[in-house]
């Protein structure tokens, strides 16, 4: 089982990483779901002056005593006063995250004892599940735009599908499971 887990995890993780690279850098759908500030420098100055340290900031503050104001803007901001020197660390981190996801997905597919297309369908469903539970709450609670949310859920679903294609291929040999039959 360990050999299949490593093989499927590596291949599935690489498939998700390659898909993520294409999704974020080649396809236009991410660019159309992000907006830019009319004056980035002014917004940056306001953030630096009002966000004392790295973190997640929301406006209005939902933890303030009393009721939330009904007028005014709403914002959800991840803030870091330091701009990263390069994309190397996030790219390496992204690869490791995808490899870990590939191992987790491979383990689930090994346990399922399905054929090729059953495993692909299960991996696709796992991708959809990931998108639903990670992206829809932000849409619901923090008012993330619908277009951004739909793209994110589709992105997770397609990542699951593509990982499923290669993991199911890697698992064509019978694999012993660790769960009782």
HELIX and SHEET records of a PDB file:
HELIX    1   1 UNK A    2  UNK A   25  1                                  24    
HELIX    2   2 UNK A   31  UNK A   33  5                                   3    
HELIX    3   3 UNK A   40  UNK A   50  1                                  11    
HELIX    4   4 UNK A   88  UNK A  112  1                                  25    
HELIX    5   5 UNK A  116  UNK A  142  1                                  27    
HELIX    6   6 UNK A  146  UNK A  170  1                                  25    
SHEET    1   A 2 UNK A  55  UNK A  59  0                                        
SHEET    2   A 2 UNK A  75  UNK A  79 -1                                        
END                                                                             
